[in-house]
Amino acid sequence: MLVAGKMFESKKVPSLETLNQLAGYQYTPDAILAMEGNILHTLSWKLRVVTPLFFWGYFASIGVCPDEDSIHGLQLTPASAAQYSRALRKVSHTILAEICLLSMAFLDCMPSMTASAALLVARNKLGITPDWAPRFQVRIGYSRSDVAVSAAKLSLLFDEKFPSGSPSLTTPPSVESVSWSTSATQ
C-alpha cells in the first residue's frame, strides 16, 4: 500500500500510521517499510509501465518532414508540413488511444512496435508518402518490414472502428489553401 500511495497520490502520500490503521494494525510501521523495500528490490526499482503512448510523442514529432514527404505527389511546404504534422499527431493518438490500448490483439507487441505501427497507419490514412520514410529506420530502429505485420493488423482494426473514415482523416482545411512547392518527390 505504501508503494501504491507514493506512486498514485499526487497531493498527499498516506502516512505509515494511516496505512497501519487501514490494515487493521496487523503490521508495525517497520514491517511496512521492510515490505516496501522488498517490493522495490524485487522490481529492481522499475515502477513505470511503458506503454505505446510513452513512445508516441517522440515518434509523432518526426512524423512529417517537408524535405522528404509528399501528399498526392506534391512536396510539402514548411507551412503545410506543420499542418499535416498536427493531423498526424491527432490520427496516430486516436489510433493508440481508441484501438491499441483497448485491444487484446496488441498485448504481445512491444510498445515501441505498436507506436511505430500507429505512425505507419496514420501516415497511410492521411496519404503521406512514403508511408515509412528512411529517417524512421534510423531514428526509431524499425524497418518498414519490421512494422508491417502490426500495421496491417492495426489498419484492419482501424477500418472496423471507423468504417466511413474518421473526421481526423480529412485534409486539414487550412492545407488546401497553402501553396504547394512545384517540385514533387516520389
Long-range contacts (C-beta under 8 A, 24 or more apart in sequence): 1-32, 2-32, 2-33, 2-35, 2-36, 3-36, 3-39, 3-40, 3-47, 7-47, 50-111, 51-101, 51-111, 52-96, 52-100, 52-101, 52-106, 52-111, 52-112, 52-114, 52-115, 52-118, 53-96, 53-97, 53-101, 53-115, 54-111, 54-115, 55-111, 55-112, 55-115, 55-116, 56-92, 56-93, 56-96, 56-115, 56-118, 59-92, 59-115, 59-116, 59-118, 59-119, 59-140, 60-85, 60-88, 60-89, 60-92, 60-93, 60-119, 62-135, 62-136, 62-139, 62-140, 63-88, 63-89, 63-92, 63-119, 63-122, 63-123, 64-88, 64-128, 65-133, 65-135, 66-181, 68-130, 68-133, 68-134, 68-135, 68-185, 69-128, 69-129, 69-130, 69-133, 69-185, 70-128, 70-129, 70-184, 70-185, 70-186, 71-126, 71-127, 71-128, 71-129, 71-171, 71-175, 72-127, 73-129, 73-184, 73-186, 74-180, 74-181, 74-184, 75-180, 75-181, 75-183, 75-184, 75-185, 76-180, 76-181, 77-178, 77-179, 77-180, 77-181, 79-178, 80-175, 80-178, 80-180, 83-172, 83-174, 83-175, 83-178, 84-126, 84-128, 84-172, 84-175, 86-172, 87-126, 87-168, 87-171, 87-172, 88-119, 88-122, 88-123, 88-126, 88-128, 90-168, 91-122, 91-125, 91-126, 91-166, 91-168, 91-169, 92-118, 92-119, 92-121, 92-122, 94-166, 94-168, 95-121, 95-122, 95-154, 95-158, 98-161, 99-154, 99-157, 99-158, 99-161, 100-154, 103-157, 105-153, 105-157, 106-150, 106-153, 106-154, 109-150, 112-140, 112-141, 112-142, 113-142, 113-146, 113-147, 113-150, 114-150, 114-154, 116-140, 116-142, 116-146, 116-147, 116-150, 116-151, 117-147, 117-150, 117-151, 117-153, 117-154, 118-154, 120-144, 120-147, 120-148, 120-151, 121-151, 121-154, 121-155, 121-158, 124-151, 124-155, 125-158, 125-165, 125-166, 125-169, 126-169, 129-186
